[in-house]
Amino acid sequence: MIEKRKLGKNGLSVGRLGYGAMVLEGYYGASDDEQAVGTIRRALDVGMNMIDTADAYGSGHNETLVGRAIAGRRQQAFVATKFGIIFDQSETGTDLPTGWGFSLKINGKAPYVRKALSASLKRLGVDVIDLWYAHYADPATPIEETVEAMAEGVTAGKVRYLGLSNVSAEQVRRAHKVHPIAAVQFEYSLWRREAEADLLPTLRELGIALVGWSPLGSGFLTGTVTSLSKDDFRQNNPRYAGGNLALNRDRFMPFMAVAKELGVTPAQLALAWMLHQGQDIFPIPGTRRAERVEENAKAADIRLTSEMLRRINELAQPGLAEGATLV
């Protein structure tokens, strides 16, 4: 059973495991809309009530999918979405290199913030967004200005809580002085542990939750990825590129062996490890298949001893994975 915990110091109680909907846009392979809606609804069924999306996923299509899935079930869903990545070529923005062979165009200026909120509300088919993130900080706009504009949505009753995504500890401190930040979304898993150095201690000092995106290392920690199709988005990921996929499979083989020893899947063990890192950490694994939702949900029932946690930490130390990470 997925327990609920407060999201941040003053947030609502949400399931410790959420659901990341980005994978429904074909980035990891073809996805069918009807199946996608069914998968989101299955996430709600098992207690993954924090449904995470973004306006940039599928150029708005992902928010529409989420809107369809929660129709008639709004009270069960804690809807989180993000804005800031420009997907409409008529909009202006600032280039942000990712390190994955492409740049993102980001806009965090007040007029765009207001416009993005209205568009997300319409696509989602809701009157209020439960948690609204700035997807990335705009390099050309002080984060204080972006958050001040976001806070207008809270004052207007269109947003419940504010969040930030892919930011530094210093940016969090600056933003939190303008308006309380409930959660920060950052890539976090046994595959990427940089958040433990500066970001996580800062969040804990300020009473802010960490929502871990890609908690299964873009699928790597499922132990099932041996190769990628040409249209797979992960072709851009340096940790999958060249010989790194094979190298990383070798390096994480001991961890995979522990999962087999415990009689659980590698994905379940990876998620259980994250849940044991603190009650303020909320992983949001994504999958296109309802049966995988159920598999992931069972990770919440796994109890790891301090000795097992020590062993896992030794086998998957920070920096183990080969290849650069997304900005």
C-alpha positions, 0 to 999 in steps of 0.5 A: 500500500502506498502511504501518503505524506505531506508534500513539503512543510505545508503541502497536501498529503500525496502518495509517496510514489507518483506517476510520471506521464512523459513516457506516454508521448512516444519518447521511449517508443510508440504509445496509444492514447487510449492505452495511455489514459488507461495507464494513468487511471490505473496509477490512480487506482493503486494510490499513485495520485500525484500525476506529473506532466508538463506543457512541453511534453508532446507540445501540450498533448500530454496535459490533454491526456492527463485531463482525459484520464482524471475527468470524473476523478478529479478529487483522486488526482493531485495534478502537477505540471510544468511550464517554461520550455518553449514548444511554440516556435512563435514564442521567444526564449533563451537557449539552454544547452542540455549536454545531450546534443541539443538545447532547450528554449526557456522563457520565465518572463512574467507575460509568458508565465501568465500565458502558460498557466491559462493554456495548461488549465485549459488543456488539463480541463481543471480550475486549479493546478495542484502543483505548478513548476517552472520546468527550468530557470530562464538564464535571462530572467532572475528566478525571483521574477519568474516565481513572483509571476507564478505566485499570481496564480496562487493569489488568483486561486488557479494554483495551490502550490509552487515548485521548481524543477532542475534548479540549484540549491542557490536558486531554491533559496532565492525563490523561496524568499519570494514565495514558499516552494513546496517541492523541487523536481530533480533527477534522482536515483541510484543512477544519478545521486548528485542531489545528495550533495547540496540540493537535498540538504538545502531542501530539508533545511527549508522544508521542501520536498524532493520529487525525483524524476527518472527514478529508474534511470530512464529505464536502465534500472529495470534491468531490461534495456539491452539496446535502443531503437533509432527513434528512442529519445534515450539515444541522446543520453550519454549514459546510453551512447556508444559503449556506455550502455554495456559498461553501465550494465556491467557496473550495475550487475551486482545491484541487479543480483541483489534484487534477484536475491531478494525476489523482487525486480530491479525496478522495485528495489531501486524505487524501494531504495529511494523511498528509504532515503527519507519521507520527503522524497517522492519518486515519479516513475513512468511507464506506458503499461498498466501492469508496470504501474502495478509492479512499481506500486509494490515497491512501497511494500518492500522493507529494507534493513539498514544492512541492506541499504548499506550494501546497496549504497556500496554497490551503487555509489555516487558517480558509478554510472558512466556518461554525462547527465542532463543539465 
